[in-house]
Amino acid sequence: MITHLSKSIILLLAMVSALGPIAMQILLPAIPIIKESFAVSTAVAQLTLSLSMAAIAVATLAYGPLSDRYGRKPVLIAGMIITIIGSILCVLAPSIELLIAGRIVQAAGGAVGMVVARAIVRDVYDAREAASVIATLVMVMVVMPMLSPAVGGELMVRLDWHSVFILVAIISALLLGLLFYALPETLREPVIFTGVGDMLRSYQALMRVRVFQGYSLSVAFVSVVFFSFISAAPEIMVSVFERPATEYGYYFIVIPLGFMIGNYVTRYYGRKFGIQRMIDYGSQISLAGIVLAIVLQLLGLHHPAALFLPIALAIFGNGITLPNAQAGAINAAPHMAGSASRLTGFMQMAFSSVAAQAVAQIYN
């Protein structure tokens, strides 16, 4: 029986967890270029982001039960293979329709680490130790995607949009090899999946709990703020501010940085103020950042800093709200914590995918 994970295995799990967000955010500077390459509208090009987010939402519901039934390692390896296949489809895509299909496959595969890596940690550690290890996973999940738009922007300038998917395929292949040879199986006893019907009934029961409704919708709408912004910002940088794709990547760094600082505030003040007050404070800060961004644009300050810095303030508020709302959603029905976690994650990505596409449609 495995009693601990080595630092190298924890780092590997962190990288696998970050793969999905990396694959999503490294694409962002390429969306305006893809739009021009295939001569499509902003709304159509945006489907490469919004439908991939929907794929992540659905995949997160599936990977939990699959890893409980067949083991953590086989499901992680299968997810990496799916990611590689999707990336190759994107590279070879001769049309926007096939590119969108490739992105859906790639995103569905990349979502595996976001679910299974945490399950592996819970297999090995008790609650207190698991929280510390999961904090490491989350930190890498924030930092690595934070840098990926800058990498994507540089690839756009030096090569072309295909290079983004080639890089994701290479990273996925390296992680696949490391998982195959280094990762131990941590599932002690397989859990028989009772069927989709039982899973849906548990979700239905959760949605009748008003406290869960409030917290889970808070998680969803907080995420909508972030994904609405990243769906529009690359196009605004290119077509409104007339800046190159590389600049988007560097300005973007302040956005997840704001989120990280918000997380630190939660860590130090969460116990003092409690979940509800932290959500209130975070929401007020987010609203202030968004209103400030609107005011600066209405005043004619059409500069990236006048957009990114106020939104970074809003995302700082999100960094306070999100972990508290997630904790509230899971604790709303302690006997259904696993289902609550999966359903909250699904709602988070499903609402965000709809919002991202709506923003592109409105912008179009």
N, C-alpha and C positions, 0 to 999 in steps of 0.2 A: 504494500500500500504506500503511495506517494505521500510524504508528509510536508514537503516544501518544493518550491520551484527555484531553480538557479536564476541568477541575475540575467544570464544570457537568454534563458527561456522566457522570462518576464519581458525582456526587451523584444524578443521575437513576437510574443503575443501583442505587445504594444504596436509593433509595426503592422501586424496583420489587422489589428483594430483600426489603424489609421488609413489602411489602403482604400476603403470605400470613400471617406471624405477627401483623400488625396485625389482619387480618380475623378471625383465630382468637381473639385475646386481648381484643379490644374487645367480643366477644360474652359473655365470662364473667360480668359482673355481670347480664346479661340473662337467664341461664338460669333462675334461680328465678322471674323474672317470666313467662317463656315457659311454664314449668311451670304456673303459676296461670292464665294466660290460656287455655291449651288444656285445662286440667283433666286433666293427665296425671301419671304418676309421675315421680320423680326420674330413674329409669333411662331412661324414654322421652325426657324432655327432654335427657338427657345425650347422646343419639344425635346431636344437632346438633353436638356437639363430637367425639365418638369416630369417627363415620363420616366426618366431614370430614378428620380426621387420616388415616384409612385412604385417603381419596381423594388426599391429598397424597403418601402413600407410593407409590401406584401411579403417579401423575402424574410424580413425580421420575424414575421408570424410563423413561418415554416421552419426556420433553422433551429429554434428552441426544441420543439417536439422531436425533430429528426435527430438532433444530437443526443437527446435523452434516450432515444430508441437504439440508434446505431453506433453511438460513441462520438466523442469530441473530435478525435483526430481524423477519422474518415470524412466527416462532414466538412471540416476545415479544408482538407485536401480537395474535396469535390468543389468547394467554393472557389478555391484558387484556380482550378482547371476551368471552371465556368468563366472566371474573370479573364483568363488568357484567351479563351475562345471569343469572348465578346470584344476584347481589344483588337484581335486579329480581324474580326468582322468589320470593325470601325476603320482600320487601316485600308482594307480592301474595298470599302463601300463605294460603288460608283454613283450612288444617288443619295439624296437626303433621307429617303424612306429607309434604306438599308443602314445608313449611319445611325438613325434613331433606333432601329432594331438592335444594332450592335451595342449601342449605349445601354439599352434596357438589359441585355444579357450581361454586359460588363458590370453594371450596377448591382444586379441581383446576386452575382457572384461575390462582389466586393463587400456586400453587407454581412457576409458570414462572420468575419472577425468581430464586428460590433456586438454580436450576440454570443458567439461560442467562447470567445476569449474570457469574458466575464464568468461564464458558466464553469470554465476550467479553474478559475481562481476560487470560485465558491466550492468546487469539488475538494480543493486541497486545504483551504484555510478556514478558520472560524470567522465569525462576523467581524471582530475587531481587526484581525490581521488582513482579512479580505478587503476591508475599506482602504487600508493603506496601499495595498497592491493595485486595487482598481484606480486609486488616485493617480498612480504612475501611468496606468493605461490611458486615463483621461488626459493627462498632461501631454503625452505624446500625440494623442488624437487631436489636440488643439494646436500644438506647435508645428507638427509636420504639415498639416493642411494650410497653416498660416503662411508658410513659405512657398507652397506649391503654385499659387497664381503667379508669383514672381518668376518661378522656373518656367511655367507655361508661357508667360509673356516673352521671356528670352528665347524660348524655342520657336515662338511665332516669328520673331525677328530674324533669327539665324537660319531656320529651316522652314517648315510649314506646319499646318495644323495636324498632319499625319504623325509628326514626331511626338506629339503629346500621347497618343495611343500606343505608339511603339515603346515609349518609356514606361507606361503603365504595364504593358505586357512583360517587359524585361523585369521590372520589380516583382510582378506576380510570379514569374517563373523562378526567380531567386528565392522568394518566400516559400514557394511550393517545395523546392528542394530541401530547404532548411526544416520545414515542417515534417517532411517525410522521414528525414534521418535523425532529427534531434528531439521532436516532441513526443513525450510519453502519453499513453492513454490514461486519463484521470477518472473516467466514469467507472464507478465501482459496480453498480448493478443497473442494467438497462431498465428503462421505464416503458411499459407498453402504452402506446398511443391509443387512446380510447375512441378516437374518431373526430372528424371535423364537426359533427353535430354537437358533441359535448363541449368542444372548444368554443363554438359559437354561442351555446347556451350560457357558458361562463361569462363571455363578453356581454351578453344581453343582461345578465344579472348585475354585472358591474355598472352598466350604464343606467341602472335604476337606482343606484346609490348616489344621492345628490352631492355628497361631499366629493366623491370621485369625479363626478361630472365637472364640478367647479375646478378642481386642481388639474385634471387632465386637459380641459379646455384652456386653462392658463398655460400649460406646457405647449399646447398646439399653437396658440396665438403668439406666444413669445417667439417661437420658431418661425412663424410666418413673417415677423419683422425682419429677421436675418435673411431668410431666403427671398423675400420680396426685394430686398435691397441688392443682393448679389445677382439676382436675375436681370436687373435693370442697369446696374452700375457699369458693366463693361461697354454696353451700347452707348450710354451717356458719355463715357470717357472718350469714345471714338467719334461719335457723330455730333455731340453737343459741345464738349470741351475741346474737341479736335486734338486729342492727345494720343500717342501711340499705345499699343496694347501693353507694352512693358511697364508703363507708368501705373496702370491699374494694379498690377501685381505688387508694386512697392507701396502704393497708398493703402492697399488692402490690409497690409500687416497691422495697421492700427485697429482694425475691426476685431480680430480674435484677441489682440492684446487687451482691448477693453473688456472682453469676455473673461479673460484670465484674471484680471484685476477684480472684477465682480465676484468671481469664484473665491478669491482670497478673502474678500470682505465677508462673504458668507461663512467661510471657515472660521474666522475670528469673532464674528458678531452674531452668528446664527443662534447659538444657545442663549445669548443675552436677550435678544429681541423676540425670538420665536418665529415659526414658519409664517404665520399670517402677516405680522408686521414687516418681515423681510420682503414678502411678496408685494405688499403695499408700497414700501419704499422703492423697491426695484422698478415697479410699474410706473411710479411717478417720475423717476429719473429717465426711464425710457421715453415717456411722453414728452418730457422736457427736451430731450435730444432731438426727437422727431420734429417738434414744433420749431426748434431753433434751426434745423436744416431747411424747413419750409420758408421761414422768415428770411434767411440769408439768400435763398434762391430768388425770392420775390423782390428783394432789395437789389438784385442784379449782380450778386457776387458769384459769378459763374466760374469758380475755380475749384479744382478737386479738393483742396483743403477745406473749403466752405461746405462741402458735402460730406467728406469722409470723417472729419473730426466730430461734428455733431452726431453722426450716426454711430461713431465709436462710443460716444457718451450714452446713446440709447442702448447699445449692445453691452456696455458696462452695467446698465440697469438690468438687462436680460441675464447677465451673469449672476446677479443677485437673485432674481426671480426664479430662474429655471431650476436650479438644484432644490430649492425649497418646494416648488410646485411638484417636482418629480417625487420628492420624499412624501409630500402630502397625498399624492395620488396612490402611491404604493401602500401607505399606511391606512388609507381609507377603508380597505378591506384586507386586514392582515392574513386571513385564511386563504386569500386568493392573490397573494403578492406576485407570484409568477405571471399569472394572467393579467394582472393590473399593469405590470411592467411592460409586457408585450403589447397590450392594447394601447397604452400611453405612447409607446414608441411608434406604433402604427399611425395613430392619430396625428402625432407630431409630423411625420413625413407626408402623410396623405393631405393634410390641410396645407402644408407648405408647397407641395407640388401643384395644387390647385391655384394657390396664390401666385406662385412664380409664373404660371402660364397666364393668369389673369392680368398680371402686370405687363407682360409682353404684349398681350392683346390690346390693352388700353394704350400702351406706348405706340403700338403699330398704327 
